[in-house]
Amino acid sequence: MADLWLQFALTIDATLRVATPLILCAMAGLFSERSGIIDISLEGKMLMSAFAAASMAALTGSPLLGLAGGILVSVMLSLIHGFACITHKGNQVISGLAINILASGLTVTLGIALFAQGGQTPFLNKSERFTDIVLPFAEQAEHVPVLGTIYKEIISGHNLLVWVALFSVIVTGYVVFRTTFGLRLRAVGEKPEAVDSAGVSVSGLRFQAVIIAGVLCGIAGTYLSTAHGAGFIREMAAGKGYIALAALIFGKWRPVPALLACLMFGFMDALAARLQGVEIPVIGHISTDLILVLPYLLTVILLAGFIGKASPPRAIGVPYIKER
Amino acid sequence: MNASSLPRWIDIGLLPVLNLMAALTVAGVIIAIIGENPFVAMGVMIKGAFVYDGALGYTLFYTTNFIFTGLAVAVAFHAMLFNIGGEGQAMIGGLGVGLVVLFLDSVLPPLLVVILAVPAAAAFGAVWGVIPGWLQARRGSHIVITTIMFNFIASSIMVWLLAGMLMAPGQMSPETRSFADGINLPLVYEVLQMVGFSVSRSPLNLSFVIALLACFGVWYLIWRTKLGYIIRATGHSERATIYAGHDPAKIIMIAMAISGALAGMMSLNEILGVQQRVILNFTSGYGFTGIAVALMGRNHPIGIVLASLLFGALYQGGAELDFEFQTITREMVLMIQGLIILFSGALAYLFMPAVIRVYSSLRKPTGSG
């Protein structure tokens, strides 16, 4: 029983680790999509910033400079997205797709040119990464039943960026629903002409939104390569950007429900990893492929309106053209 | 003066070429930053795609994949649907080919099995396209998101089946057993050798001919049939379709079924043409490239053939980069592809204002402007 409890605690701990990039990307998507800009380029921005962060950390030895590099590159991609979709009123899905494909090719190409290791960055040692922060008294807490396990295994021992991700949900919730900026942001995604007639620049607001999305994706990418992992591996985003998008839809474009969706999808991932090759009494062998497909399947079912209804911001995907 | 008053050759000829040039220029700058000569790289790619022995055959082999996936995207586009699920539809199409062959190849003569496998590819792809179509038409789910999800679901199904019940006995990698002898589409170089031409080996097969027939079929459907007209009308205005007495939901589903069928037929080239077994990830991004192909080809079969040829050459020439350079590899092609989608898709009208300015200033002196 005690062992099972420990196993459970470890799975929850893994859930947080897996969910961190999802949470950051989902919040990124929330800003962008609430302003009316579809963002399927979460994946590409995360991949590109994972590469930039690991390269920067490897070259300078500083994870913080890595983070700065990751954010910078991701914001640059956001600006390309904004230039295409806001300035030139291009198709937002096509622009996002272009960024994703561009990131796949560019990371490997630049990686080979910089490090000649087949597209990877060098292995990052401890001082070049965001390492786990062991909270005070975590070791002693081990002996306290239940609460001690929760404290030691689940709460303690995460790196800085995990906390940043959780914090980002609170900030997102506050900014989007409690500030003037947030009110305008939501308005511009629902009825941009209203914002325009109030004398606020639609393009300006949308650019701010995609830049914030860029910053958050940059942190997510940095987490992948210099906190969770120890270096960049090609295609390391591995569809997480799309899962985050699914979580955002699942959370109906709201911060806390999106967070819960990320945790749920993260839990499925962690559970699948734990159940790999394990025989379960009565049920027997569970195919991990089937667990891993659940996030996509559930999102399809939700979107189809079979479990509640997810309606996107009304002006999403529509470039704003001022009436003359 | 606005976009519509530009002559057609500028809109469908000059602008796409300018966009392509912009993409290639940015790619060239990146190659130069890496420290290689972009013109040398371009030369290597052109030789690799057209000049070397058998190169053209390989280029046309890749072209075949892109024609199918490009047509798939284009048909959906005509109904204003953005099908980015070509990747998944092609996978499931391949599964259809595999199932038909694996069940029947010990029972029926090879020729008959091949003849049955072709419609199976289309039918399975169509099913994987029509479900998102149905979800869009009847349940209001956004087709972009659903097709993205369906790509992942298809990929999971393939892993699950190929590493499970369809996995060849005694095999460690996730793939089916090989098809029985004689179950493949005829290779072009073998056919040509039979009639006396000596051609180098390449995987180019009958699928190329099927792809060209599909081009004609799509052109005929979209511009010469009533259904095609209604599909285009639905793309412009669903209300118009209703007034014309048709159900837009039904048209959306039909368009997605055709789109899925075309994407599914891409698997003919890979599975029935060369692999002769179902493997994982045989689609390797061709479904996504189809979007670039359709954008460049302006959703017209002739444009799609030309754009497919370009991408076929990029893929085949890109493979040559691996041999010739230390620092640039075939991933370079992925980067170029991303840039092409960006410039000819999202930034399609970037050069429009400049072109209009130049065009109108050139026309004034003649007095006709």
Contacts between the chains, C-beta under 8 A, distances in Angstrom:
chain1	res1	chain2	res2	distance
A	38	B	144	7.6
A	40	B	144	7.3
A	40	B	148	7.1
A	80	B	342	7.3
A	83	B	347	7.9
A	84	B	342	6.8
A	84	B	346	3.9
A	84	B	347	5.3
A	85	B	346	6.9
A	88	B	346	7.5
A	88	B	347	5.7
A	88	B	349	6.6
A	88	B	350	6.1
A	90	B	345	7.2
A	90	B	346	3.6
A	90	B	347	5.6
A	90	B	348	6.8
A	90	B	349	7.8
A	91	B	345	6.4
A	91	B	346	5.8
A	92	B	346	7.9
A	93	B	82	5.7
A	93	B	84	7.2
A	93	B	144	5.3
A	94	B	291	7.2
A	94	B	295	6.9
A	94	B	341	6.3
A	94	B	345	3.8
A	94	B	346	4.7
A	95	B	342	6.7
A	95	B	345	7.3
A	95	B	346	3.5
A	95	B	347	8.0
A	97	B	84	6.8
A	97	B	288	7.0
A	97	B	291	6.4
A	97	B	341	6.1
A	97	B	345	7.8
A	98	B	338	5.2
A	98	B	339	7.5
A	98	B	341	3.8
A	98	B	342	3.7
A	98	B	345	6.3
A	98	B	346	5.8
A	99	B	338	7.1
A	99	B	342	7.4
A	100	B	338	7.6
A	101	B	288	6.5
A	101	B	334	6.1
A	101	B	337	5.6
A	101	B	338	3.8
A	101	B	341	6.2
A	102	B	334	7.9
A	102	B	335	6.1
A	102	B	338	2.8
A	102	B	339	6.3
A	102	B	341	8.0
A	102	B	342	6.7
A	103	B	338	7.3
A	104	B	331	7.4
A	104	B	334	5.2
A	104	B	338	7.4
A	105	B	331	5.0
A	105	B	332	6.6
A	105	B	333	7.1
A	105	B	334	3.1
A	105	B	335	3.1
A	105	B	336	7.3
A	105	B	337	6.9
A	105	B	338	5.7
A	106	B	30	7.5
A	106	B	335	5.0
A	106	B	338	7.4
A	108	B	329	7.0
A	108	B	331	3.9
A	108	B	334	7.6
A	109	B	30	7.3
A	109	B	34	7.1
A	109	B	328	6.7
A	109	B	329	7.1
A	109	B	331	5.3
A	109	B	332	5.4
A	109	B	335	5.5
A	110	B	34	7.4
A	112	B	327	5.8
A	112	B	328	7.5
A	112	B	329	6.2
A	112	B	331	7.8
A	113	B	34	4.2
A	113	B	35	7.1
A	113	B	327	4.9
A	113	B	328	7.7
A	116	B	326	7.5
A	116	B	327	7.5
A	119	B	331	7.0
A	239	B	152	6.5
A	242	B	148	5.8
A	242	B	149	8.0
A	242	B	152	6.9
A	245	B	145	7.4
A	245	B	148	7.7
A	246	B	145	7.8
A	246	B	149	6.8
A	249	B	145	6.5
A	287	B	160	6.1
A	287	B	164	7.3
A	289	B	156	5.2
A	289	B	159	5.2
A	289	B	160	4.2
A	289	B	163	7.7
A	290	B	156	7.5
A	290	B	160	6.7
A	292	B	156	6.3
A	293	B	152	7.0
A	293	B	153	5.7
A	293	B	156	3.9
A	293	B	157	7.7
A	296	B	149	4.2
A	296	B	150	7.9
A	296	B	152	4.5
A	296	B	153	5.2
A	296	B	156	7.6
A	297	B	149	7.6
A	297	B	153	6.3
A	299	B	145	7.3
A	299	B	149	5.5
A	300	B	135	7.1
A	300	B	141	7.2
A	300	B	146	5.9
A	300	B	149	5.0
A	300	B	150	7.4
A	300	B	153	7.5
A	303	B	135	7.1
A	303	B	139	7.6
A	303	B	141	3.7
A	303	B	142	6.8
A	303	B	145	6.2
A	303	B	146	6.4
A	304	B	135	5.1
A	304	B	139	4.1
A	304	B	141	5.0
A	305	B	139	5.4
A	305	B	140	6.8
A	305	B	141	7.5
A	306	B	139	8.0
A	312	B	142	7.2
